[in-house]
Amino acid sequence: DLGEAQGGEGTMAADLSQKQEDIQKLLVTKAHLGTKNLDHRMARYVFKRNPIDGVNIINLGKTWEKLKVAAQIIAAIENPADVLVISARPYGTRAALKFCQYTGAQSNTGRWTPGALTNQITQQFMEPRLLIVTDPRTDQQAVKESAYANIPVIALCDTDSPLEFVDVAIPCNNKGRESIAMIYWLLAREGMYLRNVM
């Protein structure tokens, strides 16, 4: 019994050190820096407001928790090709493509074709089971269509992001290249770990 208890403590300590490492990586990539504006629905994820420049600082503990939840949702989908990653913003394009390369998800970077989720006649018509969005404001057309098609949405949300039709909001800096890349990397790692690919 004592050995089992110590083994349980060991895995808990390993999880804790992994969380600390991940949060340090998020700090280095400036994922904690929000914007000066604050949407009232994102207020629960804000640690505090910087009094010098007025920038809202995101609570990275909550970011990490939401990453874990999002990874569990991604891992729950049997076929990885049923996951669609969208990034209209240029900074998120490379990260989205790399995420898709390693997880087997589909990507739609660049301009979103309206009706891709709702109009069956178009050649671009898709029926994914999950949508991952880099910025809910830039990719609002895709998010709106996913609501019509009843598709759950995971979104990388800054402090000023609208949360309409977003099911899982990962609070982070979605304006920085390194920050977006780190979030996608952590999502891919956790998702692959839960699928026993790693």
C-alpha positions in Angstrom: 0.0 0.0 0.0 2.8 2.4 0.9 4.5 1.7 -2.5 1.2 2.4 -4.4 0.8 5.7 -2.4 4.3 6.8 -3.2 3.7 5.9 -6.9 0.6 8.0 -6.9 2.5 10.9 -5.4 5.3 10.4 -8.0 2.9 10.8 -10.9 1.2 13.8 -9.2 4.6 15.4 -8.8 5.5 14.6 -12.4 2.2 16.2 -13.5 2.9 19.3 -11.4 6.4 19.7 -12.8 5.1 19.2 -16.3 2.5 22.0 -15.6 5.2 24.3 -14.3 7.4 23.6 -17.4 4.5 24.3 -19.7 3.6 27.5 -18.0 7.2 28.7 -18.2 7.2 28.0 -21.9 3.9 30.0 -22.2 5.5 32.8 -20.3 8.6 32.9 -22.6 6.4 33.0 -25.7 4.3 35.9 -24.1 1.1 33.9 -24.2 0.0 35.7 -21.0 -0.2 39.2 -22.6 -3.7 40.2 -23.5 -5.0 43.4 -25.0 -6.0 46.7 -23.5 -9.6 45.9 -24.2 -11.5 43.3 -22.1 -14.6 41.5 -23.1 -16.8 40.8 -20.0 -17.0 37.1 -20.8 -13.2 36.8 -20.8 -12.9 38.6 -17.5 -12.7 35.3 -15.5 -9.5 34.4 -17.3 -7.7 37.7 -16.6 -5.2 37.6 -13.7 -4.9 41.4 -13.4 -4.4 44.6 -15.4 -0.9 46.1 -15.8 -1.2 49.6 -14.2 1.7 51.0 -16.4 0.4 50.3 -19.9 -3.1 49.0 -19.2 -2.6 45.6 -20.8 -4.6 42.7 -19.3 -2.6 39.8 -18.1 -4.0 36.3 -18.7 -4.0 33.7 -15.9 -1.8 30.9 -17.4 -3.0 28.3 -14.9 -6.5 28.6 -16.5 -4.9 28.6 -20.0 -3.2 25.3 -19.1 -6.4 23.8 -17.7 -8.3 24.7 -20.9 -5.6 23.3 -23.0 -6.0 19.9 -21.2 -9.8 20.0 -21.7 -9.4 20.9 -25.4 -6.8 18.1 -25.9 -9.3 15.6 -24.3 -12.0 16.7 -26.8 -9.6 16.4 -29.7 -8.5 12.9 -28.5 -12.2 11.8 -28.2 -12.7 12.1 -31.9 -11.8 8.7 -33.4 -10.8 9.9 -36.9 -8.2 12.8 -36.7 -9.3 13.9 -40.2 -12.6 15.0 -38.7 -10.9 17.9 -37.0 -10.7 21.1 -39.0 -8.2 23.8 -38.1 -8.9 27.3 -39.4 -6.6 30.3 -39.4 -7.3 33.3 -41.6 -4.6 35.3 -39.8 -1.1 35.0 -41.4 0.6 34.5 -38.0 -1.4 31.4 -37.2 -1.0 29.8 -40.6 2.3 28.0 -40.1 1.3 26.8 -36.6 -2.1 25.5 -37.9 -0.4 23.6 -40.8 2.2 22.0 -38.5 -0.5 21.0 -36.0 -2.4 19.3 -38.9 0.8 17.6 -40.2 1.5 15.9 -36.9 -2.1 15.2 -35.7 -3.7 14.3 -39.1 -6.3 17.0 -38.9 -7.5 19.0 -41.9 -6.5 22.6 -42.3 -8.1 25.7 -43.9 -5.7 28.6 -43.8 -6.2 31.9 -45.6 -9.5 33.0 -46.8 -12.6 31.1 -45.6 -15.1 30.2 -48.3 -18.6 31.2 -47.1 -20.9 28.2 -47.1 -18.1 25.6 -46.7 -20.0 24.0 -43.7 -23.6 24.8 -44.7 -23.9 24.7 -48.5 -23.7 21.1 -49.8 -23.5 22.2 -53.5 -20.1 23.8 -53.2 -16.9 21.9 -54.0 -15.4 23.1 -50.7 -18.2 21.6 -48.6 -16.9 19.8 -45.4 -18.5 18.0 -42.5 -16.0 18.1 -39.7 -16.8 16.9 -36.2 -14.7 19.6 -34.5 -13.5 23.1 -35.4 -10.3 24.7 -34.0 -10.1 28.4 -34.6 -7.1 30.7 -34.2 -9.1 33.9 -33.7 -12.9 34.0 -33.3 -13.0 37.6 -34.6 -11.1 37.0 -37.8 -12.7 33.6 -38.4 -16.2 34.7 -37.4 -17.8 33.4 -40.6 -16.6 29.9 -39.9 -17.6 30.0 -36.3 -21.1 31.2 -37.3 -21.5 28.4 -39.8 -20.4 25.9 -37.3 -23.3 27.0 -35.1 -25.7 26.3 -38.0 -24.1 22.9 -38.6 -24.0 22.0 -34.9 -20.2 21.6 -34.8 -18.3 22.3 -31.5 -15.7 25.0 -31.6 -12.4 25.3 -29.8 -10.9 28.8 -30.1 -7.8 30.6 -29.1 -9.2 33.7 -27.4 -7.5 37.0 -26.4 -9.0 39.2 -23.7 -11.1 41.1 -26.3 -12.4 38.1 -28.3 -16.1 37.6 -28.8 -17.3 34.2 -27.4 -20.5 33.8 -29.4 -20.8 30.1 -30.5 -17.4 29.2 -28.9 -17.6 26.0 -26.8 -14.1 25.9 -25.4 -12.1 29.1 -25.2 -8.4 28.8 -24.6 -7.3 32.2 -23.1 -4.0 33.3 -24.7 -2.3 35.9 -26.7 -3.6 35.1 -30.2 -1.8 38.1 -31.8 1.8 36.9 -31.4 3.4 34.3 -33.7 5.3 32.5 -30.9 2.3 32.4 -28.6 0.0 30.8 -31.2 2.7 28.3 -32.2 3.2 27.3 -28.5 -0.5 26.8 -27.9 -0.8 24.6 -31.1 2.3 22.7 -30.1 0.9 22.0 -26.6 -2.5 21.0 -28.1 -0.8 18.6 -30.5 1.5 17.1 -27.8 -1.4 16.6 -25.3 -3.7 15.2 -28.0 -1.2 12.8 -29.3 -0.3 11.7 -25.8 -3.9 11.0 -25.0 -4.2 9.0 -28.2 -1.1 7.0 -27.3 0.7 8.1 -30.4 3.6 9.4 -28.5 
